[in-house]
Amino acid sequence: MTGLGLLAIPGVLRAEAGAVRRNISSFRTHAWQDHFDKIGPGIIIADTTGKMLQHWTPDGEMRTYPTSVPLTDELTKRGYTEVVEKRENPGWAPTPSMRERNPEWPAYVEGGDPRNPLGTRALYLSWTYYRIHGTQDTRKIGRKSSNGCIGLYNAQIEEVYDRAPVGTQVKLI
C-alpha cells in the first residue's frame, strides 16, 4: 500500500513521512470508557456500521481491525456479551435458521477445510451461535456479508485470539 502513502502493519495503519492520510475506511474509533466501567481482562467493541473492531488489552493497548458484519439488521445482534470459549481451527455447522435458508449447505465442515467459514480461529460469545472469527474468503472483509458473526482476516483474528482471554468483555454496536 505504499503507493497510497500508507504502511500496512497488522492491526495498524500508519502514514509514511510526508504522506497525506485519508480515511478511506470511514472508521470511527470509540473510547472504551463510553461503554464499560473498567477494562478488566480486555474489551472488544465491534462497530457494525463502521465495519471495524477495536480491541483493548488490560494494559490499555488498543488495536483496530476491519471486519465483515451481518448482511441484515435481522441477523445483527447488538449489546453486551463476553468471550466464553476460544477455538483454533474450529469446525462449523450452520445454525438451524441458516439450514432453513440454505438447505444445500453441508451439515458440518471440519476445521482447516478451505470451505469452513470460521477461518483459523474463533472467539465464542455468550450468545448462542454468535462468534468473532476469521474467514477464508477475504472479499467479505469491509462488507455486509455474514449470517450474524463478526469476521476478520485470519492473520488478524489470530492476533486478537492470542491477546483476548476468555472473559474479555464484548459489545456489538
Backbone torsions as a table, in degrees:
resi	resn	phi	psi	omega
1	MET	NA	7.8	-177.1
2	THR	-61.6	-23.2	177.1
3	GLY	-65.5	-22.4	178.2
4	LEU	-93.2	1.3	-179.2
5	GLY	83.7	14.8	-180.0
6	LEU	-122.1	146.6	175.3
7	LEU	-108.7	119.0	-177.6
8	ALA	-83.8	124.3	175.3
9	ILE	-127.5	137.1	-178.4
10	PRO	-49.3	119.4	177.2
11	GLY	80.0	-0.4	-174.7
12	VAL	-140.2	139.5	169.2
13	LEU	-115.9	128.8	-178.2
14	ARG	-130.9	131.8	178.9
15	ALA	-73.3	139.6	173.9
16	GLU	-74.1	159.7	-179.7
17	ALA	-55.2	128.6	176.9
18	GLY	79.8	-2.4	-178.0
19	ALA	-84.7	150.3	175.4
20	VAL	-89.7	124.7	-178.4
21	ARG	-89.5	121.8	176.3
22	ARG	-114.8	134.9	-179.6
23	ASN	-85.7	80.9	-177.4
24	ILE	-76.8	-15.6	-176.3
25	SER	-96.9	-12.2	-179.3
26	SER	63.2	28.3	176.1
27	PHE	-64.5	135.0	171.0
28	ARG	-118.9	109.6	-177.5
29	THR	-77.6	154.8	-178.9
30	HIS	-118.5	153.7	171.5
31	ALA	-93.3	127.4	-177.4
32	TRP	-59.3	-29.8	-177.8
33	GLN	-64.0	-21.8	177.4
34	ASP	-75.3	-9.9	-174.7
35	HIS	-125.0	-24.5	-175.4
36	PHE	-134.3	152.4	178.7
37	ASP	-76.9	-35.1	-179.6
38	LYS	-147.2	158.2	-176.2
39	ILE	-76.6	-28.7	176.5
40	GLY	51.4	-137.2	-178.6
41	PRO	-75.5	-2.8	-179.1
42	GLY	136.8	165.5	-177.1
43	ILE	-139.0	138.8	170.7
44	ILE	-124.3	128.1	171.1
45	ILE	-118.6	121.3	177.4
46	ALA	-107.7	115.9	-178.6
47	ASP	-95.7	107.6	-175.9
48	THR	-75.4	-20.8	176.2
49	THR	-79.2	-47.1	-179.5
50	GLY	-80.6	-8.0	-179.8
51	LYS	54.6	52.1	179.3
52	MET	-148.4	156.5	178.9
53	LEU	-125.3	135.4	173.4
54	GLN	-113.2	136.1	179.0
55	HIS	-127.9	127.0	175.8
56	TRP	-111.5	134.7	172.4
57	THR	-87.3	167.5	-178.7
58	PRO	-57.0	-25.7	179.5
59	ASP	-85.3	3.8	175.6
60	GLY	91.6	0.5	177.3
61	GLU	-69.4	130.6	-178.6
62	MET	-119.2	138.8	173.3
63	ARG	-130.1	150.8	-176.8
64	THR	-119.6	139.9	-177.1
65	TYR	-136.8	140.2	172.8
66	PRO	-73.6	148.9	-177.2
67	THR	-135.4	167.0	161.6
68	SER	-97.0	154.9	-178.1
69	VAL	-134.4	169.4	-179.6
70	PRO	-58.7	148.1	-179.2
71	LEU	-61.6	-38.7	-174.6
72	THR	-136.1	164.9	175.5
73	ASP	-64.0	-31.8	179.2
74	GLU	-63.5	-29.0	179.6
75	LEU	-90.1	-6.6	-173.9
76	THR	-94.9	123.2	173.0
77	LYS	-104.0	134.7	179.6
78	ARG	-124.9	151.9	177.4
79	GLY	130.4	-161.4	-174.8
80	TYR	-97.4	139.5	175.9
81	THR	-153.4	-167.6	176.0
82	GLU	-155.4	163.1	176.3
83	VAL	-75.9	121.4	-179.0
84	VAL	-110.4	-14.5	-179.6
85	GLU	-160.8	153.3	177.1
86	LYS	-131.9	138.7	178.3
87	ARG	-136.4	135.2	171.0
88	GLU	-88.2	139.0	-179.0
89	ASN	43.5	58.9	-176.7
90	PRO	-68.8	145.1	169.7
91	GLY	-75.8	162.7	-177.8
92	TRP	-135.9	135.2	171.5
93	ALA	-128.7	131.7	178.2
94	PRO	-63.8	147.4	177.2
95	THR	-68.4	164.5	177.1
96	PRO	-56.3	-39.9	179.8
97	SER	-69.2	-33.1	175.5
98	MET	-65.4	-43.3	179.7
99	ARG	-63.4	-35.3	178.0
100	GLU	-64.9	-43.7	179.7
101	ARG	-74.7	-29.9	-174.7
102	ASN	-134.8	71.8	-176.2
103	PRO	-62.6	-17.2	179.8
104	GLU	-78.4	-11.8	-179.6
105	TRP	-68.1	149.1	178.3
106	PRO	-66.9	153.7	179.2
107	ALA	-71.2	-27.5	-178.1
108	TYR	-158.1	143.6	175.3
109	VAL	-129.0	125.4	-179.9
110	GLU	-63.0	151.7	172.2
111	GLY	-62.6	144.4	-178.7
112	GLY	88.2	-16.8	177.7
113	ASP	-70.9	132.3	-179.4
114	PRO	-59.3	-19.3	178.2
115	ARG	-84.6	-5.5	-177.2
116	ASN	-73.9	117.6	-176.9
117	PRO	-74.4	-6.4	-178.9
118	LEU	-87.1	-5.3	177.7
119	GLY	66.6	-149.3	-171.4
120	THR	-90.4	-17.7	-178.5
121	ARG	-147.4	152.5	175.8
122	ALA	-144.4	136.2	170.8
123	LEU	-102.4	116.4	-179.0
124	TYR	-87.6	131.4	-177.8
125	LEU	-97.7	167.0	-179.0
126	SER	-68.5	-15.0	175.6
127	TRP	-82.2	129.9	179.0
128	THR	-57.2	133.0	176.2
129	TYR	76.2	-5.8	-177.3
130	TYR	-97.1	135.8	-177.4
131	ARG	-140.3	158.5	161.9
132	ILE	-111.7	119.4	-170.4
133	HIS	-147.1	170.7	174.6
134	GLY	-79.3	179.9	175.3
135	THR	-146.9	143.4	174.7
136	GLN	-80.1	-24.2	-176.4
137	ASP	-100.1	91.8	-174.5
138	THR	-66.8	-14.2	177.1
139	ARG	-66.1	-19.1	-177.8
140	LYS	-75.0	-25.0	-176.3
141	ILE	-65.7	134.2	-178.2
142	GLY	85.4	10.2	-176.6
143	ARG	-132.7	163.2	167.1
144	LYS	-81.7	102.8	-172.3
145	SER	-147.4	1.2	-176.3
146	SER	-105.1	170.1	176.5
147	ASN	-96.1	20.0	176.3
148	GLY	140.5	-25.3	-175.9
149	CYS	-84.4	169.7	173.7
150	ILE	-105.3	122.5	-177.2
151	GLY	-109.7	144.4	176.6
152	LEU	-129.6	161.7	169.9
153	TYR	-56.9	146.1	-178.8
154	ASN	-55.5	-44.1	-179.6
155	ALA	-61.6	-33.6	-178.2
156	GLN	-80.5	-36.8	176.3
157	ILE	-67.5	-31.2	176.7
158	GLU	-63.9	-38.1	177.1
159	GLU	-66.3	-48.0	179.2
160	VAL	-62.8	-43.2	179.4
161	TYR	-55.9	-44.7	-179.6
162	ASP	-68.6	-28.2	-174.3
163	ARG	-97.9	-14.6	-173.9
164	ALA	-110.8	107.3	178.7
165	PRO	-76.9	163.9	168.8
166	VAL	-55.7	137.7	-176.4
167	GLY	101.2	-9.2	177.0
168	THR	-58.4	132.4	178.9
169	GLN	-75.9	140.4	-177.3
170	VAL	-133.5	140.1	171.0
171	LYS	-134.8	128.9	171.9
172	LEU	-102.2	126.5	-179.5
173	ILE	-122.0	NA	NA
